[in-house]
Amino acid sequence: MMVHIFLKRIAILFAMLGTLTLVAGCNTMEGLGEDTQAVGESLEEEAEEHAD
């Protein structure tokens, strides 16, 4: 019985860690996307300035 409770707690711990990893990964990728978009917009503005 004690082994069953221990395994259940370990499973819950891994599920929580997995969820935290996914959430952190999503936030990181969102930030990377925003940074990439900002760089693209800057390049576009510079290209428009030098197009004439």
N, C-alpha and C positions, 0 to 999 in steps of 0.2 A: 504493500500500500504506500509506503514512504517513497519508493522508487517511482511510482506512478505520479505522485504529487511533484516530486523533483523534476521529472521529465516534462510535466505540464508547465512548470514555472520556466524551465529552460526554453521550451517552445515559445512561450509568451515573450520572453526576453528577446529571442531572435526575431520574432515578428515585429517587436517594437523597434529594434535596431534597424531592421530592413526598411521599415516605414520612415524612420528618421533619415536614412541614407537616400531614399527616393526623394523626399521633400528637399533635402539639402542639394541634391543633384539638380532638381528642377529649378531652384532659385539660382544656382550657379549658371546653368545654361541660359536662363532668362537674362541674367546680367551680361553674359557673353554676347547674346543676340543684340542687346541694346548697345553695347560697345561697338560691335561690328557695324550696326546701322549708323551710329554716329560717325564712324570713320568713312563709311560710304557717302554720307551726306557731305562731309567736308571735302572729299575728293570731287564730288559732283560740283560743288560750289566753285572750287578752284578751277576746274575744267571749263565751267561757264565763263569765268572771269577772263581766261586766256584764250577763249575761242575766237574772239574778234581780232 
